[in-house]
Structure formats: structure tokens, C-alpha cells
Amino acid sequence: MHPDRGVDAVPVVFALDGRRIVVPVDTVKPKRTVELARVANVRRDPRCVLLADRYSDDWTQLWWVRVHAEARVAENPGPWLAALAGRYPQYATSGAVASVLLLTPTALRGWIAADSDPR
């Protein structure tokens, strides 16, 4: 949390595990520490938002979904490694994921171009 601008939006990868969204804190990509600002922010305030979208040059294929959620830090990523490795093979390596953020959705909002009236 920055006193002058609040919480930063950051890009993340994720996998689904039932109704939960699993966001890894990995050791694969270079970083100074696995105690990331997003982890500290979740420890301080579990409310969060995940925005996912699909872009296409064919604008009839555009969509987005915004998930408001309550998050918690799971220090043992073991139960969620299969879901993560299923989407991202890099996470199948032992030690590739240090912890995970588990997001439990509380509200959804979205839009899809195919449902829009172009007039």
C-alpha cells in the first residue's frame, strides 16, 4: 500500500480450483523476495479484485470479467499445485511455487461483445 496512491493493480496468472481462484507466488520469475506487496496487502486487508479479459482483433470476441473476492495467503501451496501446473507447466517443478493467494469470489461483473447490440 502506497500512502499517496493506494494499492497498485498488478498482472497475475491464476488457476481455478472449484469456486476458488488460485494465484501463485512463484520462484520461477525473477524477484527480490516472495514476500510481495500483494501478499502484504492481503494480510492487511483481504478484499481484492481480479480482472480478466480477452482481446481479439475481431471485436465480436471481446469480453471481460471482474471478480471481487476475499483472499487469504496459503503458505503451503501443495494442495493447489496440480491446478496451477495444469495451466502453467513451469509450476510443475518442485519449489516453483512458494505460496498461493486463495481468492473466494464475493461478487462478479462482466461483459461480452457477443451479447451487445451494435446499434
Protein Blocks (a to p, Z undefined) as FASTA:
>chain_A
ZZklopaddddddddehjbccddddfkbgcfbfcdfklmmmmmomcdcdddddddfblml
gccddddddddddfblmlmmmmmmmmmmmlmpghkambdcddddfbdcdddfklpcfZZ
